[in-house]
């Protein structure tokens, strides 16, 4: 009887490995487990060392011929009995976390959100020719192993087993072995738990495609291809063998190069975002500093006779390149900076930059000459060297001075050699030739326009809005007096300083007298009677001036008596 009980769980499963499947009448009849199921589950397909399970002297369940135990805390997701039944998990978000090892064999995992596959021990992934493995996340995809990550999933071409819409991250303090293809709509990172780049190895075939940035510390193994929309930042890269898993690649493709030679292909700024990550090389020291997006920044690159191809939408910065007979191609829209040297040992060398090339180090060539760029072999032959740089007449390429645009030492190709100190002249055609060494100056007008006009021109072209000439400032509104309107506006017919009505008229002074200055009349509440002397003279009355305010004359009682008397005298 075999009891399987997850660590910390109250439930367990008891099965009898010795019973045939569905034995009628048996006390514990049911589906049996054959001895090959657990070994295949824990080691993956193609491993023949473990052929069964046994109990050791301590009573532990182990795989025969390997001694690998099935320990508490392990999680193993096994394949289905039928090849078509491989779906294991599909959810909004999912996390598989093992206290020890996490083993995923020939299953499909999918989420619309984030997917996390985490193990305190080793995270192991396997597929087979019959059953594929895939982990596809609609959000981020995180793979973590406290003791390492071991991925071997290459039976899915042309499909990609590991895919994420967001970032795809592999984290471990140990070795991260990634024999598979990875694709992400965000950043791809191989990290240690401290956040620095992790050590990446692959025995067969790693291909990485990211819309964002790609980050790793160092890489060693088969041919490597990294394609990033943003920047590529890495450490030393050592290529030991071709990619033997690519079948019948088309000639002229990257896959053909990877399959037929130990090659490295790094391409940044290809249809993606930007970043601010990178390293730089100065002199013989490779130092880390911020670098603009779409750049390539790595340490030393060495191949076992295969090509080194670096193409950047911005800068290229690296420590040194040695291809041992393979060709070297460095192509950047901005500066190319090499901390030490470039040596193909027989392969052709093509370096192209629209700006400056700086090769800061030297090595001692067989003839004893300090050399910065060499395609020479020990036998004395050498590949072609072609350098295209954008210094022009203002900053010509200088052999012996790498401070701005040039090399610290000589440029050598077999018997052909350009030695310091030489400032490459710029003839009318912009080409300097010595044997199979060509140094060309890219014309300034051939550099790409940083603000290109889209082709074809957008149609229809918007009709410009006519503008008056000259443009009045400000534009007056019709019928509006430009002069400021007083506030408040007086009502028509009103005098802002009203005068008393009727208007006061000063009295006419006697002749010879100067008129007295007008005085403001004081109101008389009760009119005082004016006594008129008797008799009243009859001369032509003098016009009485209009008083400043209405005056009421009260005649004294004597005047009517006199008038009556006079009337009587005039009567016949």
ABEGO torsion letter per residue (X at the ends): XBBBBBBGBABBBBBBAABBBGBBGBAABEBBBBAAAAAAAAAEBGBAABABBBBBAAGBBBBBGAGBBBBBGBBBBBBBABAABABABBBABBBBBBABBBBBBGBBBBBABBBBBBBABBBBBBBBAABBBBBBBABBBBBBBAAEBBBBBAAAOABBABBBABBBBBBBABBBBBBBBBBBABBBBBBBAAGBBBBBBBAABBBBBBABBBBBABBBEBBBBBBBABBBBBBBBBBABBBAABBGBBBGBAAAAAAABBBBBBBBGBGBBBBBBEBBBBEABBBBBBBBBGBBBBBBBBBBGBBBBBBBABBBBBABBBAGGBBBBBBBABBBBBABBBBAGGBBBBBBBABBBBBABBBBBAAGBBBABBABBAAGBBBBBBBBBAAEAABBBBBGBAAABEBABBBBBEABBBBOBBBBBBBAAGBBBBEABBBBBBBAAABBBABBBBOBBBOBBBBBBBBBOBBBOBBBBBGBBABBBBOBBBBBGBBABBBBOBBBBBBBBBBGBBBBBBBBBBBBABBBBBBBBOBBBABBBBBBBBBABBBBBBBBAAAAAAAAAAAAAABX
